[in-house]
Amino acid sequence: MSRVAVVTGGASGLGLSICEHLARQGRHVGVLDLDAAAAEEAASALRASGAKAVGVAADVSDRAAVDKALGEVRAALGPIEILVTSAGVSGFVPFEELTADVWARTLAVNLTGTFNCVQSAIGDMVAGGWGRIVTISSAAGQTGALRQVHYSASKGGVIAMTKTLALEYAAKGITVNTIPPFTADTPMMRTMQESKYLPPAEVLARMVPAGRLGTGDDIAAVCAFLCTDEAGYVTGQVIGVNGGAVT
Ligand SMILES: NC(=O)c1ccc[n+]([C@@H]2O[C@H](COP(=O)([O-])OP(=O)(O)OC[C@H]3O[C@@H](n4cnc5c(N)ncnc54)[C@H](O)[C@@H]3O)[C@@H](O)[C@H]2O)c1
């Protein structure tokens, strides 16, 4: 069945891989990103591969912009049945140097941004009696992470929000799960490595029992499964896709 999916942060990294996997399953895909040109480029590549896709621009922390962008997806593709929230920002700052602005922006994008997108989309799923929501959180939200008080708090909030939404919508045919990556080789990870707070890839890989970093495909394959009919009895779960790094 085709089904309409929206992937936030869909223009890069994990979000882009998730768009590709959903499109391969026959989903119609709305690629939402802060970077309008990159969202359109990703959608255009999906169309070139035979999928139905649109690119829309919004800052997920801006509720009016999210409502407008999701309205554009509805107009082009139909009601939203699948939502994956991958848009996010990260960073390393020792706690005493963490400014209120960086704290607020991280919470606004990662946590309030997830709230904005879910609340803006979920009415379609309730009306249709079917929905799949996957939030992309982080291992930092499970275990904490050095110099990432802001990021860990935002992602811990995403995990708690996911579990609670799952309870609220389980009887309405809507599942809500989260994938908390540990390390996946994406533009975000490479930017973090430039900050010198994140070790080089070969050192990171040794911290993973599987002996390698995650890929976009590792995460996207599990995410796409969580968006199927067959995964309808999986809800409220924290599904680690991390090579055994967090058990
Ligand atoms: N890569 C990893 O190792 C890793 C580990 C743990 C968690 N994560 C999480 O996975 C998600 C995806 O990360 P990634 O590695 O693919 O990063 P990425 O930087 O490659 O992609 C993130 C995308 O989100 C978009 N974005 C950022 N702020 C936005 C906003 N305010 N509104 C709309 N779009 C916005 C960016 O433009 C970009 O296209 C993030 O939520 C991140 O916190 C990643």
Ligand as a Chemical Component Dictionary entry (heavy atoms), coordinates in Angstrom:
data_LIG
# 
_chem_comp.id                   LIG 
_chem_comp.type                 NON-POLYMER 
_chem_comp.pdbx_formal_charge   0 
_chem_comp.three_letter_code    LIG 
# 
loop_
_chem_comp_atom.comp_id 
_chem_comp_atom.atom_id 
_chem_comp_atom.alt_atom_id 
_chem_comp_atom.type_symbol 
_chem_comp_atom.charge 
_chem_comp_atom.model_Cartn_x 
_chem_comp_atom.model_Cartn_y 
_chem_comp_atom.model_Cartn_z 
_chem_comp_atom.pdbx_ordinal 
LIG N1  N1  N 0  24.604 10.445 13.347 1  
LIG C1  C1  C 0  24.668 9.977  14.578 2  
LIG O1  O1  O 0  25.659 9.370  15.003 3  
LIG C2  C2  C 0  23.499 10.179 15.509 4  
LIG C3  C3  C 0  23.594 9.615  16.787 5  
LIG C4  C4  C 0  22.520 9.774  17.646 6  
LIG C5  C5  C 0  21.404 10.470 17.248 7  
LIG N2  N2  N 1  21.351 11.018 16.004 8  
LIG C6  C6  C 0  20.154 11.763 15.650 9  
LIG O2  O2  O 0  19.722 11.381 14.371 10 
LIG C7  C7  C 0  19.048 12.463 13.735 11 
LIG C8  C8  C 0  19.625 12.669 12.344 12 
LIG O3  O3  O 0  20.999 13.008 12.465 13 
LIG P1  P1  P 0  22.017 12.932 11.250 14 
LIG O4  O4  O 0  23.249 12.341 11.798 15 
LIG O5  O5  O -1 21.343 12.348 10.084 16 
LIG O6  O6  O 0  22.292 14.506 11.063 17 
LIG P2  P2  P 0  22.424 15.403 9.753  18 
LIG O7  O7  O 0  22.960 16.710 10.252 19 
LIG O8  O8  O 0  23.141 14.689 8.683  20 
LIG O9  O9  O 0  20.908 15.615 9.292  21 
LIG C9  C9  C 0  20.010 16.390 10.071 22 
LIG C10 C10 C 0  19.051 17.101 9.136  23 
LIG O10 O10 O 0  18.135 17.846 9.969  24 
LIG C11 C11 C 0  17.970 19.121 9.399  25 
LIG N3  N3  N 0  17.605 20.075 10.442 26 
LIG C12 C12 C 0  18.391 20.568 11.439 27 
LIG N4  N4  N 0  17.718 21.454 12.164 28 
LIG C13 C13 C 0  16.468 21.526 11.627 29 
LIG C14 C14 C 0  15.320 22.278 11.947 30 
LIG N5  N5  N 0  15.317 23.171 12.949 31 
LIG N6  N6  N 0  14.203 22.119 11.189 32 
LIG C15 C15 C 0  14.199 21.251 10.145 33 
LIG N7  N7  N 0  15.277 20.512 9.795  34 
LIG C16 C16 C 0  16.391 20.648 10.527 35 
LIG C17 C17 C 0  19.312 19.473 8.762  36 
LIG O11 O11 O 0  19.179 20.488 7.781  37 
LIG C18 C18 C 0  19.739 18.122 8.198  38 
LIG O12 O12 O 0  19.281 17.957 6.868  39 
LIG C19 C19 C 0  19.231 13.679 14.646 40 
LIG O13 O13 O 0  18.052 13.884 15.382 41 
LIG C20 C20 C 0  20.377 13.263 15.535 42 
LIG O14 O14 O 0  20.330 13.911 16.798 43 
LIG C21 C21 C 0  22.372 10.889 15.128 44 
# 
loop_
_chem_comp_bond.comp_id 
_chem_comp_bond.atom_id_1 
_chem_comp_bond.atom_id_2 
_chem_comp_bond.value_order 
_chem_comp_bond.pdbx_ordinal 
LIG N1  C1  SING 1  
LIG C1  O1  DOUB 2  
LIG C1  C2  SING 3  
LIG C2  C3  SING 4  
LIG C2  C21 DOUB 5  
LIG C3  C4  DOUB 6  
LIG C4  C5  SING 7  
LIG C5  N2  DOUB 8  
LIG N2  C6  SING 9  
LIG N2  C21 SING 10 
LIG C6  O2  SING 11 
LIG C6  C20 SING 12 
LIG O2  C7  SING 13 
LIG C7  C8  SING 14 
LIG C7  C19 SING 15 
LIG C8  O3  SING 16 
LIG O3  P1  SING 17 
LIG P1  O4  DOUB 18 
LIG P1  O5  SING 19 
LIG P1  O6  SING 20 
LIG O6  P2  SING 21 
LIG P2  O7  DOUB 22 
LIG P2  O8  SING 23 
LIG P2  O9  SING 24 
LIG O9  C9  SING 25 
LIG C9  C10 SING 26 
LIG C10 O10 SING 27 
LIG C10 C18 SING 28 
LIG O10 C11 SING 29 
LIG C11 N3  SING 30 
LIG C11 C17 SING 31 
LIG N3  C12 SING 32 
LIG N3  C16 SING 33 
LIG C12 N4  DOUB 34 
LIG N4  C13 SING 35 
LIG C13 C14 SING 36 
LIG C13 C16 DOUB 37 
LIG C14 N5  SING 38 
LIG C14 N6  DOUB 39 
LIG N6  C15 SING 40 
LIG C15 N7  DOUB 41 
LIG N7  C16 SING 42 
LIG C17 O11 SING 43 
LIG C17 C18 SING 44 
LIG C18 O12 SING 45 
LIG C19 O13 SING 46 
LIG C19 C20 SING 47 
LIG C20 O14 SING 48 
# 
